[in-house]
Amino acid sequence: MKRAVVIGATGQIGRPVVEALARDGWEVTAASHGGGRDGTWPEEVRAVRLDREDGRALAEVVGDGCDVLVDIVAYGAAHARQLISLADRVGSAVVISSVSVYEDGEGRGFDTQDQPDGFPRYPVPTPETHPTVAAGEATYSTRKAALEGELLAAGDRLPTTLLRAGAIHGPHCRSPRELYFVKRNLDGRGRRVLAYGGRSRFHPASALNIAEMVRLAATRPGSRVLNACDPEAPTVAEIAAAIDAVMGVENETVLVDGPAPAQGVGETPWSVPHPVVLDMAAAERELGYRPVVGYAGSLPRTVASIERRLAGQDWRSAYPKMLQAYGDLFDYAAEDAWLRA
């Protein structure tokens, strides 16, 4: 039986990754900060505690060796070097990266999006060969680029598949974008405003589809970068309608051409002035990847998990990471004032 070690096993991506590998016949060690388990995992899965920053502890978890080391939570060059130091005991690695590493031809990327005309203009769809930001330690994007660079340079010692994930979604997410429409429906809001004519597209990536790519890459070792997204990239208006359908509600949508017309009005977690759509052809070609779920098909579980989390508590307490990332998403007073005007 082949052995797999998964770092970050109890997170949003790690849970289905462990399940997918275990169901595929791997002997899985699930490492996380708390050392917990998920109810979907087979009993044979071994759960252990691990401080991700402790290289010695990671070496102990790997032990005499493993066939694949899956790292969900790696950031920066230091984590890459930590993995490379275990190359003599690891057959191959699969590491989660991000679409935020891409940069357009004018030097714009996710790090410049808050600047005037700073949102990047990527080709649609964007292939893995598109340029990326310079490696560094200053931001999330530059750290992911540094992670990629170190691991690719060591491909002869540790073959690593880097998966550039899109807008990750699914149960156990600490900042689910779907909260924006789920809470509005629970609050009985009958009208919504969408900036950019509701046409914004930010390619989603189901944790289940990422887990399937990890499973495939584990059996096809190589040194490469692959986009990791769903089969489709719906518009924000289509996402809103799909969530309405799951929750059995109907809403009036007010479309605004261009950016949000006022603070707190029409800006959703998917609202971008230019599309972010990834090319999935390489994953299909190199791994034989076929998505296990489409965006709409994944929504019932996501919506149900958000509803459970919101029950009896304020959304800011339920999802503090969401508040930190996006601020107050539910300024109904500002929205109503704009609609009246």
Secondary structure as UniProt FT lines:
FT   STRAND          3..7
FT   TURN            8..10
FT   TURN            12..13
FT   HELIX           14..23
FT   TURN            24..25
FT   STRAND          27..32
FT   TURN            39..40
FT   TURN            43..44
FT   STRAND          46..49
FT   TURN            52..53
FT   HELIX           55..62
FT   TURN            63..64
FT   STRAND          66..71
FT   HELIX           76..84
FT   TURN            85..86
FT   HELIX           87..89
FT   STRAND          90..98
FT   HELIX           99..101
FT   TURN            105..106
FT   HELIX           110..112
FT   TURN            113..114
FT   TURN            116..117
FT   TURN            128..129
FT   HELIX           140..153
FT   TURN            154..157
FT   STRAND          160..165
FT   STRAND          167..169
FT   TURN            171..172
FT   TURN            177..178
FT   HELIX           179..186
FT   TURN            187..188
FT   STRAND          191..194
FT   HELIX           195..198
FT   STRAND          201..202
FT   STRAND          204..206
FT   HELIX           207..219
FT   STRAND          224..228
FT   HELIX           236..247
FT   STRAND          252..255
FT   TURN            263..264
FT   TURN            269..270
FT   HELIX           281..287
FT   HELIX           295..310
FT   TURN            311..312
FT   HELIX           315..318
FT   HELIX           320..326
FT   HELIX           332..340
//
